[in-house]
Amino acid sequence: MSATMIKEFRLPDLGEGLTESEILSWKVAVGDTVTLNQVIAEVETAKAVVELPSPFAGVITALHEEPGTIVEVGKPIVSFEVADDGGASRSGAAPAGAAPAAAGTAKREPNLVGYGAVVESSGRPARRARTFTTPAAEPVRASVVEPVRTELVETEPVRPENPLVEPVETDAAERPRSTPPVRKLAKDLGVELAAVAGTGAGGLITREDVQNFVGGGELSAPVRHLSAVSDSVSRAGLAPQGGREVRTPIKGVRKFTAAAMVASAFTAPHATEFLTVDVTPTMDLLAKLKASRAFSGYKLTPLTLVAKAVLIALRRNPSLNSRWEEASQEIVQFNYVNLGIAAATPRGLTVPNIKDADTLSLLELSEALTGLTETARAGKTAPADLSGGTISITNIGVFGIDAGTPILNPGEAAILAMGAVRKMPWEFQDEVALRQVMTLSLSFDHRLVDGEQGSRFLADIGAILAEPGMVLTMV
């Protein structure tokens, strides 16, 4: 019988600087045999939902985290029993049945391909096991409760016999153990954590503990009062079923987007310009391309042609394709274009980008746009595609909107919003005619782009869309 060993897989860095991810679901169970690169879990980072492939071939021996748990990068999430290849000492794996290694000596597994560089250390000092003392008790010592996981054993909080009596405040050293998201959930629900019994390792209070506590009817006084008011209003027929408010935790893509928008709005001085264009010639060209055999099977939309116009206009206005670096006090001008496309997804706004879009033909650009938007809406965008953008486009026209003031994607100098194409009375050849019209809204970072540069860039895009033949004078 061949020798085996236990290998732990630690949550890798799934993007640039991301420190945690939420386990959405496990695709395997303890005892399952898996192959290399088989999808074992689905996790949500601050940027996207990612399928996590297995780094080993073997048998699942332990799933260390439950679905819904937010896990820090570098923390073990699953253990495998794999064939002993004689390299246990090099990989940090232990033979099956051997005593688990100390938490401080466990070596972090290399990150998966495409999910960032290998991180040699966690970037933060190792935590020491804490001990607490009371006048009538010996110090409580840390004990290992799972392989390669050192947890603190604390006295479990005592739930008051009478839920109507407010819990007595405890000493800071005896404060119930929980994570920040759990404390936030408890605060929103009006739950005193001192009254909740933790079922996690070492008495840790989990999200499920708080939710189960609420489900049992043991709410704090303010929430009981609100609940009573809500019930009485519902009986009067004045409130919809389900309560008067809906609270959704701020996490994942929504949390990341909110932080990015706030940082952008209060860091880069935004300026926005508008241009309304007769795009009838562009729409005629679009119809001809769709009917062309060369474009058969490709999805061509106004966004495809607007994106191409942006790429051409950037050649004449490179300042719009740059970044302000505060730390080095430099302006970085890119000689390539990673074109970001804002995509509305069920989990929030994402801006994946097409790498080196300036090198693509119209056919290739069309294909890239189709794949990018479909992947984004399915929530499967790779973290690498959500970073490194140099300029972005947002298509608000699909919602029937004409214009707006788009906020810059952090680190970019400009973003173009394209409005809806509408048939309107328009001056054409000294007469009023029904034409197809679009409004373009350009926001730019005024530190990087002067008004003249922004205006020329927007005018170039408008000229191309008003008369596609103008491209011959620009390239």
C-alpha positions as CSV (number, residue, x, y, z in Angstrom):
1,M,0.0,0.0,0.0
2,S,1.5,3.3,-1.1
3,A,2.1,6.0,1.6
4,T,-0.1,9.0,1.7
5,M,0.1,12.4,3.3
6,I,-2.2,15.2,4.3
7,K,-2.0,18.5,2.4
8,E,-3.8,21.7,3.3
9,F,-4.9,24.2,0.7
10,R,-4.9,27.8,1.9
11,L,-7.1,30.4,0.4
12,P,-5.0,32.1,-2.3
13,D,-4.8,35.8,-3.2
14,L,-7.5,35.9,-5.9
15,G,-6.7,39.4,-7.1
16,E,-4.5,42.4,-6.6
17,G,-4.4,43.2,-2.9
18,L,-7.5,41.3,-1.9
19,T,-7.3,40.1,1.7
20,E,-10.5,38.0,2.1
21,S,-13.1,36.1,0.2
22,E,-16.5,34.5,1.1
23,I,-17.1,30.8,0.6
24,L,-20.3,30.7,-1.4
25,S,-20.6,26.9,-1.9
26,W,-18.6,23.7,-1.9
27,K,-18.7,21.6,-5.0
28,V,-17.2,18.6,-3.1
29,A,-17.7,16.8,0.2
30,V,-15.5,15.0,2.7
31,G,-14.5,11.6,1.2
32,D,-14.8,12.7,-2.4
33,T,-12.0,11.9,-4.8
34,V,-10.9,14.9,-6.9
35,T,-8.6,15.4,-9.8
36,L,-6.1,18.2,-10.4
37,N,-7.9,21.5,-11.4
38,Q,-11.3,20.1,-10.6
39,V,-13.6,22.9,-9.3
40,I,-14.0,22.4,-5.6
41,A,-15.6,25.6,-4.4
42,E,-17.2,28.9,-5.5
43,V,-15.9,31.9,-3.7
44,E,-16.8,35.6,-3.9
45,T,-14.1,38.2,-3.7
46,A,-14.6,41.9,-3.5
47,K,-14.5,42.0,-7.3
48,A,-16.1,38.8,-8.7
49,V,-17.3,35.3,-8.1
50,V,-14.5,32.8,-8.8
51,E,-14.5,29.0,-9.2
52,L,-11.7,27.6,-7.2
53,P,-9.8,24.6,-8.8
54,S,-8.2,21.9,-6.8
55,P,-4.4,22.2,-6.6
56,F,-4.0,18.5,-5.8
57,A,-5.4,15.1,-6.9
58,G,-6.6,13.1,-4.0
59,V,-9.3,12.6,-1.4
60,I,-11.0,15.4,0.5
61,T,-10.4,14.8,4.2
62,A,-11.7,18.1,5.7
63,L,-13.6,21.2,4.8
64,H,-12.5,23.8,7.3
65,E,-15.0,26.5,6.5
66,E,-18.7,26.5,6.0
67,P,-20.5,28.3,3.1
68,G,-21.2,31.9,3.9
69,T,-18.0,32.2,5.9
70,I,-15.6,35.1,5.1
71,V,-12.1,33.7,5.1
72,E,-8.8,35.6,5.2
73,V,-6.2,35.0,2.5
74,G,-3.7,32.3,3.7
75,K,-6.1,30.5,6.0
76,P,-6.6,26.7,5.4
77,I,-10.0,25.9,3.8
78,V,-9.7,22.3,2.7
79,S,-7.4,19.3,3.4
80,F,-6.5,16.5,0.9
81,E,-5.1,13.0,1.3
82,V,-2.6,12.6,-1.5
83,A,0.0,10.1,-2.6
84,D,3.4,10.6,-0.8
85,D,5.8,11.7,-3.5
86,G,8.7,11.8,-1.1
87,G,8.6,15.6,-1.0
88,A,6.7,16.0,2.3
89,S,9.6,17.9,3.8
90,R,9.7,20.3,0.9
91,S,6.0,21.0,0.6
92,G,5.3,21.2,4.3
93,A,2.8,18.4,4.1
94,A,2.6,15.8,6.9
95,P,2.1,12.0,6.5
96,A,-1.5,10.9,7.1
97,G,-2.1,10.2,10.8
98,A,0.9,12.3,11.9
99,A,0.5,15.1,14.4
100,P,-0.5,18.4,12.9
101,A,2.2,21.0,12.4
102,A,2.3,24.1,14.5
103,A,0.3,26.9,13.0
104,G,3.3,29.2,13.0
105,T,5.4,26.8,10.9
106,A,2.9,25.9,8.2
107,K,4.1,26.9,4.8
108,R,1.7,28.7,2.6
109,E,0.8,26.8,-0.6
110,P,1.6,28.6,-3.9
111,N,-1.3,30.5,-5.4
112,L,-3.2,29.1,-8.4
113,V,-2.1,30.1,-11.9
114,G,-3.8,33.4,-12.8
115,Y,-4.7,34.3,-9.3
116,G,-1.7,36.5,-8.4
117,A,1.9,36.0,-7.4
118,V,3.1,33.6,-4.7
119,V,3.0,35.3,-1.3
120,E,5.8,34.2,0.9
121,S,4.4,35.5,4.1
122,S,1.1,36.9,5.3
123,G,2.5,40.4,5.5
124,R,1.4,40.6,9.2
125,P,3.0,39.4,12.4
126,A,1.8,36.0,13.7
127,R,-0.7,36.2,16.5
128,R,0.2,34.8,19.9
129,A,-2.3,32.6,21.7
130,R,-3.9,34.8,24.4
131,T,-4.7,33.8,27.9
132,F,-7.2,35.3,30.3
133,T,-7.1,35.1,34.0
134,T,-9.8,35.6,36.6
135,P,-9.4,35.9,40.4
136,A,-11.0,32.4,40.9
137,A,-9.7,30.5,37.9
138,E,-6.5,29.4,36.3
139,P,-5.4,30.9,33.0
140,V,-7.3,29.5,30.1
141,R,-4.8,28.0,27.6
142,A,-4.9,27.8,23.9
143,S,-5.5,24.3,22.5
144,V,-5.3,23.0,19.0
145,V,-8.8,22.0,17.8
146,E,-8.1,21.4,14.1
147,P,-5.1,20.5,12.1
148,V,-2.8,23.5,11.6
149,R,-5.3,25.8,13.3
150,T,-4.6,27.1,16.8
151,E,-7.7,28.4,18.5
152,L,-8.3,30.1,21.8
153,V,-10.6,28.3,24.2
154,E,-12.7,30.8,26.1
155,T,-15.5,30.5,28.6
156,E,-18.8,30.3,26.7
157,P,-21.0,33.3,27.3
158,V,-24.0,32.4,29.5
159,R,-27.4,33.1,28.0
160,P,-29.7,34.9,30.5
161,E,-32.6,32.8,31.7
162,N,-35.0,35.7,31.1
163,P,-34.6,37.1,27.6
164,L,-36.3,40.3,28.7
165,V,-33.5,41.2,31.1
166,E,-30.7,43.1,29.4
167,P,-27.4,41.4,29.7
168,V,-24.9,42.7,32.2
169,E,-21.9,44.4,30.7
170,T,-18.7,42.3,31.1
171,D,-15.1,43.2,31.4
172,A,-13.3,43.9,28.2
173,A,-11.2,40.8,28.6
174,E,-14.3,38.6,28.7
175,R,-15.9,40.2,25.6
176,P,-17.5,37.5,23.4
177,R,-15.3,36.4,20.5
178,S,-16.6,37.2,17.0
179,T,-15.5,38.6,13.7
180,P,-16.2,42.2,12.5
181,P,-19.0,41.1,10.0
182,V,-20.7,39.1,12.8
183,R,-20.5,42.1,15.1
184,K,-22.0,44.3,12.4
185,L,-24.8,41.9,11.8
186,A,-25.6,41.7,15.5
187,K,-25.6,45.5,15.8
188,D,-28.1,45.7,12.8
189,L,-30.4,43.1,14.4
190,G,-30.1,44.6,17.9
191,V,-28.6,41.5,19.4
192,E,-26.3,41.6,22.4
193,L,-23.4,39.2,21.7
194,A,-22.9,38.6,25.4
195,A,-26.3,36.8,25.3
196,V,-25.4,34.5,22.3
197,A,-23.7,31.2,22.8
198,G,-20.9,30.7,20.3
199,T,-20.8,27.3,18.5
200,G,-17.6,28.1,16.5
201,A,-14.1,26.8,17.4
202,G,-13.1,28.1,20.9
203,G,-16.5,29.6,21.5
204,L,-16.4,31.8,18.4
205,I,-19.8,33.4,17.7
206,T,-20.7,32.8,14.1
207,R,-23.2,34.4,11.7
208,E,-25.5,31.4,12.1
209,D,-25.4,31.8,15.9
210,V,-26.7,35.3,15.7
211,Q,-29.4,34.4,13.1
212,N,-30.5,31.4,15.2
213,F,-30.6,33.6,18.3
214,V,-32.9,36.0,16.4
215,G,-35.0,33.2,15.1
216,G,-35.6,32.0,18.6
217,G,-37.3,35.3,19.5
218,E,-34.5,36.5,21.8
219,L,-34.2,40.1,20.6
220,S,-32.9,43.1,22.5
221,A,-35.5,45.5,23.8
222,P,-35.3,48.1,20.9
223,V,-35.7,45.4,18.3
224,R,-38.6,43.8,20.2
225,H,-40.3,47.2,20.3
226,L,-39.8,47.7,16.6
227,S,-41.1,44.2,15.9
228,A,-44.2,44.9,17.9
229,V,-44.8,48.1,16.1
230,S,-44.3,46.4,12.8
231,D,-46.8,43.7,13.7
232,S,-49.4,46.1,14.8
233,V,-49.0,48.2,11.6
234,S,-49.2,45.0,9.5
235,R,-52.4,44.0,11.2
236,A,-53.8,47.4,10.3
237,G,-53.0,46.7,6.7
238,L,-50.6,49.7,6.3
239,A,-47.3,47.8,5.8
240,P,-46.4,45.1,3.2
241,Q,-45.7,41.6,4.3
242,G,-42.1,41.1,5.3
243,G,-41.7,44.3,7.3
244,R,-41.1,48.0,6.5
245,E,-37.4,47.8,5.8
246,V,-35.0,45.4,4.1
247,R,-31.4,45.3,5.2
248,T,-28.7,43.9,3.0
249,P,-25.1,43.4,4.3
250,I,-22.6,45.5,2.3
251,K,-20.1,43.0,1.0
252,G,-18.4,41.5,-2.0
253,V,-18.7,43.4,-5.3
254,R,-21.0,46.1,-3.8
255,K,-18.6,46.8,-1.0
256,F,-15.7,47.1,-3.4
257,T,-17.6,49.2,-5.9
258,A,-18.7,51.6,-3.2
259,A,-15.2,52.1,-1.9
260,A,-13.8,52.6,-5.4
261,M,-16.4,55.2,-6.3
262,V,-15.9,57.1,-3.1
263,A,-12.1,57.1,-3.5
264,S,-12.4,58.3,-7.1
265,A,-15.0,61.0,-6.5
266,F,-13.0,62.5,-3.6
267,T,-9.5,62.0,-5.1
268,A,-9.7,62.9,-8.8
269,P,-11.2,66.3,-9.7
270,H,-13.9,65.4,-12.2
271,A,-14.9,67.5,-15.2
272,T,-17.7,66.4,-17.6
273,E,-18.5,67.5,-21.1
274,F,-21.4,66.6,-23.4
275,L,-21.7,66.3,-27.1
276,T,-24.9,65.4,-29.1
277,V,-24.1,63.8,-32.4
278,D,-26.1,62.8,-35.5
279,V,-25.1,59.1,-35.7
280,T,-27.3,58.2,-38.6
281,P,-24.3,57.4,-40.9
282,T,-22.9,55.1,-38.1
283,M,-26.2,53.3,-37.7
284,D,-26.4,52.9,-41.5
285,L,-22.8,51.4,-41.4
286,L,-23.9,49.1,-38.6
287,A,-26.8,47.8,-40.7
288,K,-24.4,47.1,-43.6
289,L,-21.9,45.3,-41.5
290,K,-24.6,43.1,-40.0
291,A,-25.7,42.1,-43.5
292,S,-22.1,41.5,-44.6
293,R,-20.9,37.9,-44.9
294,A,-17.6,38.8,-43.3
295,F,-19.4,39.7,-40.0
296,S,-21.9,36.7,-40.1
297,G,-22.2,35.2,-36.7
298,Y,-20.7,38.2,-34.9
299,K,-22.7,40.4,-32.5
300,L,-22.4,44.0,-33.7
301,T,-23.9,46.8,-31.6
302,P,-23.5,50.6,-31.4
303,L,-21.2,49.9,-28.5
304,T,-18.8,48.0,-30.9
305,L,-18.5,51.1,-33.1
306,V,-18.3,53.6,-30.3
307,A,-15.5,51.5,-28.7
308,K,-13.6,51.5,-32.0
309,A,-14.0,55.2,-32.3
310,V,-12.6,55.7,-28.8
311,L,-9.6,53.6,-29.6
312,I,-8.9,55.6,-32.8
313,A,-9.4,59.0,-31.0
314,L,-6.9,58.0,-28.3
315,R,-4.1,57.8,-30.8
316,R,-4.5,61.6,-31.3
317,N,-5.2,62.3,-27.7
318,P,-3.0,60.1,-25.5
319,S,-3.4,62.1,-22.3
320,L,-6.8,60.5,-21.9
321,N,-5.0,57.2,-21.6
322,S,-2.9,57.9,-18.5
323,R,-2.7,57.6,-14.7
324,W,-1.8,60.0,-11.9
325,E,0.6,58.4,-9.4
326,E,0.5,60.4,-6.2
327,A,3.3,58.4,-4.4
328,S,5.9,59.0,-7.1
329,Q,4.5,62.3,-8.3
330,E,4.5,61.1,-11.9
331,I,2.0,61.0,-14.7
332,V,2.1,57.5,-16.4
333,Q,1.0,57.5,-20.0
334,F,0.1,54.1,-21.4
335,N,1.2,53.1,-24.9
336,Y,-1.4,50.4,-24.8
337,V,-5.2,50.4,-24.2
338,N,-6.9,48.1,-21.8
339,L,-10.5,49.1,-22.5
340,G,-12.9,48.8,-19.6
341,I,-16.6,48.2,-20.2
342,A,-19.0,48.9,-17.3
343,A,-21.3,45.9,-16.8
344,A,-24.4,45.7,-14.6
345,T,-24.5,42.3,-12.9
346,P,-26.8,40.8,-10.2
347,R,-24.0,41.4,-7.7
348,G,-23.4,45.0,-8.6
349,L,-21.3,47.0,-11.1
350,T,-18.1,45.6,-12.5
351,V,-15.7,47.0,-15.0
352,P,-13.8,44.2,-16.7
353,N,-11.4,45.3,-19.4
354,I,-10.2,44.1,-22.8
355,K,-6.4,43.8,-22.8
356,D,-4.6,45.5,-25.6
357,A,-7.9,46.5,-27.3
358,D,-6.0,49.0,-29.5
359,T,-4.4,46.0,-31.4
360,L,-7.7,44.3,-32.2
361,S,-9.6,44.5,-35.5
362,L,-13.3,45.4,-35.5
363,L,-14.1,41.6,-35.8
364,E,-11.8,40.8,-32.9
365,L,-13.2,43.7,-30.8
366,S,-16.7,42.6,-31.4
367,E,-15.9,39.0,-30.3
368,A,-14.0,40.3,-27.2
369,L,-16.9,42.6,-26.2
370,T,-19.4,39.8,-26.5
371,G,-17.4,37.4,-24.4
372,L,-16.6,40.0,-21.8
373,T,-20.2,41.1,-21.2
374,E,-21.6,37.5,-21.1
375,T,-18.9,36.4,-18.6
376,A,-19.5,39.5,-16.4
377,R,-23.2,39.0,-16.3
378,A,-22.7,35.4,-15.4
379,G,-20.5,36.5,-12.5
380,K,-17.5,34.5,-13.8
381,T,-15.1,37.3,-14.7
382,A,-11.5,36.4,-13.7
383,P,-9.9,38.8,-11.2
384,A,-7.1,39.6,-13.8
385,D,-9.7,41.0,-16.1
386,L,-11.0,43.4,-13.5
387,S,-7.7,45.2,-13.0
388,G,-5.3,47.1,-15.1
389,G,-7.8,49.1,-17.1
390,T,-6.7,52.4,-18.7
391,I,-10.0,54.0,-19.9
392,S,-13.6,52.9,-19.7
393,I,-17.0,53.1,-21.5
394,T,-20.4,52.8,-19.9
395,N,-23.4,52.2,-22.0
396,I,-26.3,54.0,-20.3
397,G,-28.3,54.0,-23.5
398,V,-29.4,50.5,-22.9
399,F,-31.5,51.8,-20.0
400,G,-33.0,54.5,-22.2
401,I,-30.9,57.3,-20.7
402,D,-29.4,60.1,-22.8
403,A,-26.7,61.5,-20.7
404,G,-25.1,61.5,-17.2
405,T,-21.9,62.4,-15.3
406,P,-20.0,59.1,-15.0
407,I,-17.5,58.6,-12.2
408,L,-14.0,57.6,-13.1
409,N,-12.8,54.1,-12.5
410,P,-10.0,54.5,-10.0
411,G,-6.6,54.9,-11.7
412,E,-8.0,56.0,-15.0
413,A,-8.1,59.4,-16.6
414,A,-11.4,59.2,-18.5
415,I,-14.7,57.4,-18.9
416,L,-17.2,57.9,-21.8
417,A,-20.9,57.4,-21.3
418,M,-22.9,56.7,-24.5
419,G,-26.6,57.5,-24.4
420,A,-29.5,56.1,-26.2
421,V,-29.9,56.4,-30.0
422,R,-33.1,58.3,-30.6
423,K,-34.9,59.5,-33.7
424,M,-35.2,63.3,-33.5
425,P,-35.8,66.3,-35.7
426,W,-32.3,67.5,-36.6
427,E,-30.8,70.1,-39.0
428,F,-29.5,68.2,-42.0
429,Q,-28.3,69.8,-45.2
430,D,-30.0,73.1,-44.3
431,E,-33.3,71.4,-43.6
432,V,-35.1,69.7,-40.7
433,A,-35.0,66.0,-41.0
434,L,-35.7,63.0,-38.7
435,R,-32.2,61.7,-37.8
436,Q,-30.8,59.2,-35.3
437,V,-29.1,61.1,-32.5
438,M,-26.9,60.1,-29.6
439,T,-25.5,62.1,-26.6
440,L,-21.9,61.4,-25.4
441,S,-20.8,62.3,-21.9
442,L,-17.1,62.4,-21.1
443,S,-15.8,62.6,-17.6
444,F,-12.0,63.1,-17.1
445,D,-9.5,63.7,-14.4
446,H,-8.7,67.4,-14.6
447,R,-5.2,66.8,-13.0
448,L,-4.3,64.8,-16.1
449,V,-6.4,66.2,-18.8
450,D,-6.9,69.9,-19.7
451,G,-10.2,71.2,-21.1
452,E,-8.7,71.5,-24.5
453,Q,-7.5,67.9,-24.6
454,G,-10.8,66.5,-23.3
455,S,-12.7,68.6,-25.8
456,R,-10.6,67.5,-28.7
457,F,-10.9,63.8,-27.7
458,L,-14.7,64.1,-27.5
459,A,-14.9,66.0,-30.8
460,D,-12.9,63.3,-32.5
461,I,-15.2,60.6,-31.3
462,G,-18.2,62.6,-32.4
463,A,-16.7,63.2,-35.8
464,I,-16.1,59.5,-36.4
465,L,-19.6,58.6,-35.4
466,A,-21.1,61.5,-37.5
467,E,-19.1,60.4,-40.5
468,P,-17.2,57.1,-40.3
469,G,-15.2,58.1,-43.3
470,M,-13.4,60.7,-41.2
471,V,-11.3,57.8,-39.9
472,L,-9.2,58.1,-43.0
473,T,-8.1,61.5,-42.0
474,M,-7.1,60.4,-38.5
475,V,-5.0,57.3,-39.0
